[in-house]
Amino acid sequence: TVFETFVFTELYKLSIAFSKRITFLHFRAGESHEVDLVLEAGQRLIPLEVKASATIDAGWGKGIAVLKEVA
């Protein structure tokens, strides 16, 4: 989506500005589990769900849980 692209672009610009080596990834397992953006910094994985919403849905974390199991 446009909002996800905006968030990625801003994080990418920050990584350049602060000279941080970060790899930007997307995670998908099957048809129903995904993480919008995964930052890989050294040995660390930082999963991010990017949503433009005023409320939180508990289902949004399922992809992060699956990533945690396989990483």
C-alpha positions as CSV (number, residue, x, y, z in Angstrom):
1,T,0.0,0.0,0.0
2,V,1.0,3.6,-0.2
3,F,1.3,4.0,3.5
4,E,3.6,0.9,3.8
5,T,5.8,2.4,1.0
6,F,5.9,5.7,2.9
7,V,7.0,4.0,6.1
8,F,9.6,1.9,4.3
9,T,11.0,5.0,2.5
10,E,11.3,7.0,5.8
11,L,13.1,4.1,7.6
12,Y,15.4,3.6,4.6
13,K,16.3,7.3,4.6
14,L,17.0,7.2,8.4
15,S,19.3,4.1,7.9
16,I,21.3,6.1,5.3
17,A,21.4,9.3,7.4
18,F,22.7,7.4,10.4
19,S,25.0,5.1,8.4
20,K,23.3,1.9,9.7
21,R,23.6,-1.3,7.9
22,I,20.0,-2.5,7.7
23,T,18.5,-5.0,5.3
24,F,14.8,-4.5,4.6
25,L,12.8,-7.7,4.1
26,H,9.2,-8.9,3.7
27,F,8.1,-12.2,5.3
28,R,5.3,-14.4,4.0
29,A,4.4,-17.9,5.1
30,G,1.7,-19.5,3.0
31,E,-1.4,-17.5,2.1
32,S,-2.4,-16.1,5.5
33,H,0.8,-15.1,7.4
34,E,2.9,-12.2,6.6
35,V,5.0,-9.4,8.2
36,D,4.9,-6.1,6.3
37,L,8.5,-5.2,7.0
38,V,11.3,-7.0,8.7
39,L,14.5,-5.1,9.5
40,E,17.7,-7.2,9.7
41,A,20.4,-5.4,11.7
42,G,23.3,-7.6,12.3
43,Q,22.0,-10.8,14.0
44,R,18.8,-9.1,15.0
45,L,15.4,-9.3,13.2
46,I,12.9,-6.5,13.9
47,P,9.4,-7.3,12.6
48,L,7.0,-4.4,11.8
49,E,3.4,-4.4,11.0
50,V,2.4,-1.2,9.2
51,K,-1.3,-0.2,9.6
52,A,-3.1,3.0,9.1
53,S,-5.8,2.4,11.7
54,A,-7.0,3.9,15.0
55,T,-7.6,0.5,16.5
56,I,-5.6,-2.7,16.9
57,D,-6.7,-6.1,15.6
58,A,-5.2,-9.0,17.5
59,G,-4.9,-11.0,14.3
60,W,-2.2,-8.6,13.0
61,G,0.4,-10.2,15.2
62,K,0.0,-13.7,13.7
63,G,2.6,-13.2,11.0
64,I,5.1,-12.0,13.6
65,A,4.4,-15.1,15.7
66,V,5.1,-17.4,12.7
67,L,8.3,-15.5,11.9
68,K,9.4,-15.9,15.5
69,E,8.9,-19.7,15.2
70,V,10.9,-20.1,12.0
71,A,13.7,-17.5,12.6
